[in-house]
Amino acid sequence: MFEEEEEEEEEGNGSEYKRRRDEPLYTEKIFSDRKVFFVDLKSNDRGRFLKITEDVRGRRDTIMVPEESLQELIDALQNVSDYLKNEDSED
């Protein structure tokens, strides 16, 4: 019924920390109005990916971005940010 949680050993600085397979490699949390955004860098057998989750009062929507497409997403977000800055300066 339930799958056993897999653990991976991480080497570094002599510590033997075991990371659960579903635990993020890196995470950020962004609070905005009634929303919380979770930005998690994760990995699986197919590689690393960015998982972005929007939580609105317990309802969650998630997108996954493979590492190969991450720079394109960052560039697109930067373009939107630049557009907003230019639009604000015209006022």
Summary of the structure (lengths in Angstrom):
residues: 91
radius of gyration: 17.5
end to end distance: 59.0
largest distance: 59.0
contacts: 170
relative contact order: 0.11
helix: 25%
strand: 47%
